[in-house]
Amino acid sequence: MIKKSSVTGIGIGSENTTTIYTVPNGKSAEVVMIWITNPDTTNKNLHLEFYNASADATVTLLDDFQVDQKDFIQIGGRANTFVIMKEGDKLQAYGSNNSNFKVVASYIEYNDIIQGG
């Protein structure tokens, strides 16, 4: 088990998707918390999605969600609130035009190999 965090900037328009995190080969992961900040001086909208690689399907977590100026949202962070992700799965997002979102994702990676039996 390895605890990690990643920081990603989503300073792009609504036409482009930014990958926040991809589960590496041979791993599974628990996403335990996501912080999204809007440092801009105007309200901006965000789209956050989970891509399931084995099913080749996308689930929308936030759809055109407004994050107020100079504010943040927190997803998860409490005991027993997490999303299980498998090898190749992704967290992806895009923001409204001229957005400057910053995303911090905390996750725990596990080897996807059963040892000793």
C-alpha positions, 0 to 999 in steps of 0.5 A: 500500500502506498499513499499518494497525492497528485496536484493537477491544473485544469486551466483549459476550455470546455473542449479539452479533458485533463486526466487527473489520475490514471491507475498504473498497470498492476495496481488498484487504487482507492481515491479517498479525497478530491479538492477542487479550487477556483482561484479566479475572480469569477465563478466557473463550471467544472465537469468531473468524470470517472472512466472505467477502462475495463467497461470502456464507460464513463460515469459523470460525477459532477456535471457543469458544477459551479465553483464560486470565485476564490472557493473550493469543493471537497469530495470524500475525505471522511471514513469509508468514503472512497472510490475503488479504481482498477488498472487503467481507470481514470479521473478526468475533468474539464472546466468552462472557458478560461478556467483555472481550476486546481485539483488535489487528489489523494489516493492509496495504491495497492499492488494488484497481485495476490501474494502467497496463495 
